[in-house]
Amino acid sequence: MAYRPLSSASGSSVPPLSRPQLAEARRVRAVELFEEGGSNPEIARAVGVCAESVRRWRRVWEKGGAPALRRRPATGRPPKLNDAQVETVRAALERGAQAHGFEADLWTWNEWARSSSG
């Protein structure tokens, strides 16, 4: 089994992969090699990860197939502001601090604390 690089060669017009994209590309390549009957150590060497990662990926793949190894959106706390509120804040920041009554056009905690305490 020959090694195939996952990122583009330098000088290419293709932008480099982000870390999450590169990780997913490794898992996708591992799936291809699972389907070809590659051993865990061979696959680990081919995609540049440790054998334990390949064992874990193989277990996930055996239960859920290739889609189970695809990247999923990050989860976490839902945003407190909706899109319109974020845009309002962005617009206020773009107008600058002086437009909101501050002495200098610099946003600092000290300036805000001083102006809101009086």
Protein Blocks (a to p, Z undefined) as FASTA:
>chain_A
ZZddfbdcehiabdcddfklmmmmmmmmmmmmmmnopafklmmmmnopafklmmmmmmmm
mmnommlmpccddeddddfbdfklmmmmmmmmmnojklnopablcdcfklmmmmmmZZ
